[in-house]
Amino acid sequence: IQLRKVQEQREQEAKKEPVGNDVATILSRRIAVEYSESDEDSELDENEWSD
């Protein structure tokens, strides 16, 4: 009976953890955000020079 309780607790803990919060996912999100921000900055610089 105790083994079942432990197994059930582990399954519940696994369900509580949100998907996508591992280190690789977080880093890939950061890289994507930084890349998109650098693209926007370069577009603004091009527009400033063309005026």
Secondary structure by P-SEA (a helix, b strand, c coil): caaaaaaaaaaaaaaaccccccaaaaaaaaaaaaaaaaaaaaaaaaaaaac
